[in-house]
């Protein structure tokens, strides 16, 4: 049995965040993909769901978390959310894709939790068709998380060619390919290996089994 590390303590994940993510089934994600946006149609979150289902067989531990609430300024946001929930069900992604606004009201995500999700994420996925400014790209860069996004002018300017991109008009296959490439880097692979194989949450049960066998 190898040695382990308390990943959540190392990353300073608060108890309240641990409890919320555990209840949502996200603490065991390997890898965890983070989409820090509001639920509005121009974010094209259906592309994110379709990309996840295409990678599910090759990345069985992959989970996606969307942190934002429904868009407050669009009457279409509730209708769009209903479409996304239906798509998630049809694709069989109920255990793989979590919209944190579902855990409210009130909306359970504060700025500190967003920062914690960046710490836990293996990649940030942004499927927007347009953006005024690419703030999540900068936040991901500061937390050393690879970014996957459409090749929009604003993302190109902010990321300066350092993101994994796909053509804005591309379908989910291209999104999945870009995401898989980002998750295939040495850094992302090492993060996944540490989370899956050396987190004390996984090591302790193995030690307990060895003790039981020794005492049998």
C-alpha positions as CSV (number, residue, x, y, z in Angstrom):
1,X,0.0,0.0,0.0
2,X,1.6,3.3,-1.0
3,X,1.8,6.4,1.1
4,X,-0.9,9.1,0.7
5,X,-1.7,12.8,0.9
6,X,-4.7,14.6,2.2
7,X,-5.5,16.4,-1.0
8,X,-8.4,18.5,0.3
9,X,-6.3,19.7,3.3
10,X,-3.4,20.5,1.0
11,X,-5.6,22.5,-1.3
12,X,-7.3,24.2,1.7
13,X,-10.8,23.1,0.7
14,X,-13.2,24.2,3.4
15,X,-15.4,21.7,5.3
16,X,-18.6,23.3,3.8
17,X,-17.3,22.9,0.3
18,X,-16.2,19.3,1.0
19,X,-19.7,18.5,2.3
20,X,-21.4,20.1,-0.7
21,X,-19.2,18.4,-3.3
22,X,-19.4,15.0,-1.5
23,X,-23.2,15.3,-1.6
24,X,-23.0,16.0,-5.3
25,X,-20.7,13.1,-6.0
26,X,-17.9,15.3,-7.2
27,X,-15.1,14.5,-4.7
28,X,-14.2,11.2,-6.5
29,X,-14.1,12.8,-9.9
30,X,-10.9,12.0,-11.8
31,X,-10.7,14.1,-13.7
32,X,-13.0,17.0,-12.7
33,X,-13.8,19.5,-15.5
34,X,-15.0,22.9,-14.3
35,X,-17.2,25.3,-16.2
36,X,-17.5,28.6,-14.2
37,X,-20.4,30.2,-16.1
38,X,-24.0,31.1,-15.6
39,X,-26.6,28.9,-17.3
40,X,-27.6,31.0,-20.3
41,X,-28.0,29.9,-23.9
42,X,-25.0,31.7,-25.3
43,X,-22.8,29.6,-23.1
44,X,-23.7,26.6,-25.3
45,X,-23.5,24.2,-22.4
46,X,-25.1,21.4,-24.5
47,X,-21.7,21.2,-26.2
48,X,-20.1,20.5,-22.9
49,X,-22.6,17.7,-22.1
50,X,-22.1,16.2,-25.6
51,X,-18.3,16.3,-25.2
52,X,-18.5,14.5,-21.8
53,X,-20.6,11.7,-23.2
54,X,-18.1,11.2,-26.0
55,X,-15.2,10.8,-23.5
56,X,-17.1,8.7,-20.9
57,X,-15.8,5.3,-22.1
58,X,-12.1,6.4,-22.2
59,X,-12.3,8.5,-19.0
60,X,-14.7,6.7,-16.7
61,X,-14.0,9.0,-13.8
62,X,-14.7,12.2,-15.7
63,X,-17.2,14.6,-14.2
64,X,-18.3,18.1,-15.2
65,X,-19.4,20.8,-12.7
66,X,-21.1,24.0,-13.8
67,X,-20.9,26.6,-11.0
68,X,-23.2,29.4,-12.0
69,X,-26.8,30.2,-11.4
70,X,-29.4,30.7,-14.1
71,X,-28.9,33.9,-16.0
72,X,-30.9,36.6,-14.3
73,X,-31.5,38.9,-17.3
74,X,-33.0,36.4,-19.8
75,X,-36.5,35.0,-19.7
76,X,-35.1,32.2,-21.8
77,X,-32.8,30.9,-19.1
78,X,-35.4,28.7,-17.4
79,X,-36.4,27.2,-20.7
80,X,-32.7,26.6,-21.6
81,X,-32.1,25.0,-18.2
82,X,-35.0,22.6,-18.8
83,X,-33.5,21.7,-22.2
84,X,-30.1,21.0,-20.6
85,X,-31.7,18.9,-17.8
86,X,-33.6,16.9,-20.4
87,X,-30.4,16.4,-22.5
88,X,-28.4,15.3,-19.5
89,X,-31.1,12.7,-18.8
90,X,-31.2,11.4,-22.4
91,X,-27.4,11.1,-22.5
92,X,-27.4,9.2,-19.1
93,X,-25.1,11.9,-17.5
94,X,-27.0,12.4,-14.2
95,X,-24.0,11.2,-12.2
96,X,-21.4,12.8,-14.4
97,X,-22.7,16.4,-14.9
98,X,-23.6,18.6,-11.9
99,X,-25.1,22.0,-12.1
100,X,-24.5,23.5,-8.6
101,X,-27.5,25.8,-8.8
102,X,-29.6,22.6,-8.4
103,X,-28.3,22.4,-4.8
104,X,-30.1,25.7,-3.8
105,X,-31.9,27.9,-3.3
106,X,-30.2,29.9,-2.2
107,X,-27.4,29.5,-4.8
108,X,-24.7,27.6,-2.8
109,X,-21.6,28.9,-4.6
110,X,-19.6,31.9,-3.3
111,X,-16.4,33.4,-4.7
112,X,-14.3,31.3,-2.3
113,X,-15.9,28.1,-3.6
114,X,-15.2,29.1,-7.1
115,X,-11.6,29.4,-6.2
116,X,-11.7,26.0,-4.6
117,X,-13.2,24.4,-7.7
118,X,-10.3,25.9,-9.8
119,X,-7.9,24.2,-7.3
120,X,-9.7,20.8,-7.8
121,X,-10.2,21.0,-11.5
122,X,-8.1,19.2,-14.1
123,X,-9.4,21.5,-16.9
124,X,-11.6,24.5,-17.4
125,X,-14.1,24.1,-20.3
126,X,-15.7,27.2,-21.8
127,X,-18.1,26.5,-24.7
128,X,-19.5,30.1,-25.1
129,X,-20.4,31.4,-28.6
130,X,-19.5,34.9,-27.5
131,X,-17.9,36.7,-24.5
132,X,-17.2,40.3,-23.5
133,X,-14.0,39.3,-21.6
134,X,-12.4,36.0,-20.8
135,X,-12.1,36.4,-17.1
136,X,-12.2,32.6,-16.4
137,X,-9.2,32.2,-18.7
138,X,-7.2,34.5,-16.5
139,X,-8.5,32.8,-13.3
140,X,-7.6,29.4,-14.7
141,X,-4.1,30.6,-15.6
142,X,-3.5,31.9,-12.1
143,X,-4.6,28.6,-10.7
144,X,-2.5,26.6,-13.2
145,X,-5.5,24.9,-14.8
146,X,-5.5,24.2,-18.6
147,X,-8.3,26.0,-20.5
148,X,-10.4,24.5,-23.4
149,X,-12.4,27.0,-25.3
150,X,-13.8,28.1,-28.7
151,X,-11.3,30.0,-30.7
152,X,-13.0,33.4,-30.1
153,X,-11.2,36.6,-30.6
154,X,-11.5,37.5,-26.9
155,X,-10.2,34.2,-25.7
156,X,-7.4,34.3,-28.2
157,X,-6.4,37.7,-27.0
158,X,-6.5,36.8,-23.3
159,X,-4.9,33.3,-23.6
160,X,-2.3,34.4,-26.2
161,X,-2.4,31.0,-27.9
162,X,-1.9,29.1,-24.6
163,X,-5.4,27.5,-24.5
164,X,-6.7,24.3,-26.1
165,X,-9.1,25.6,-28.7
166,X,-11.6,24.3,-31.3
167,X,-13.3,26.2,-34.2
168,X,-16.3,28.3,-32.9
169,X,-18.6,26.5,-35.4
170,X,-17.4,23.0,-34.5
171,X,-19.5,20.3,-33.0
172,X,-19.1,18.3,-29.9
173,X,-16.5,15.9,-31.4
174,X,-14.0,18.8,-31.7
175,X,-14.8,20.0,-28.2
176,X,-14.2,16.5,-26.9
177,X,-10.9,16.2,-28.8
178,X,-9.6,19.5,-27.4
179,X,-10.7,18.5,-23.9
180,X,-9.0,15.1,-24.2
181,X,-5.8,16.8,-25.4
182,X,-5.8,19.1,-22.4
183,X,-6.4,16.3,-20.0
184,X,-3.6,14.3,-21.6
185,X,-0.8,16.6,-20.6
186,X,1.8,15.4,-18.1
187,X,0.5,17.8,-15.5
188,X,-3.1,16.7,-15.8
189,X,-2.1,13.1,-15.8
190,X,0.0,13.5,-12.6
191,X,-2.9,15.3,-10.9
192,X,-5.3,12.5,-11.8
193,X,-2.8,9.8,-10.6
194,X,-2.3,11.6,-7.3
195,X,-6.1,12.0,-6.8
196,X,-7.0,8.5,-7.7
197,X,-4.1,6.5,-6.3
198,X,-2.7,8.5,-3.4
199,X,-5.5,10.5,-1.7
200,X,-5.9,9.3,1.9
201,X,-9.6,8.9,1.2
202,X,-8.6,6.0,-1.1
203,X,-5.5,4.8,0.8
204,X,-7.1,4.3,4.2
205,X,-9.6,1.6,3.0
206,X,-6.7,-0.3,1.4
207,X,-4.8,-0.2,4.7
208,X,-7.9,-1.4,6.6
209,X,-8.3,-4.3,4.2
210,X,-4.6,-5.3,4.6
211,X,-5.1,-5.2,8.4
212,X,-8.2,-7.4,8.2
213,X,-6.3,-9.9,6.0
214,X,-3.4,-10.0,8.4
215,X,-5.7,-10.6,11.4
216,X,-7.9,-13.2,9.6
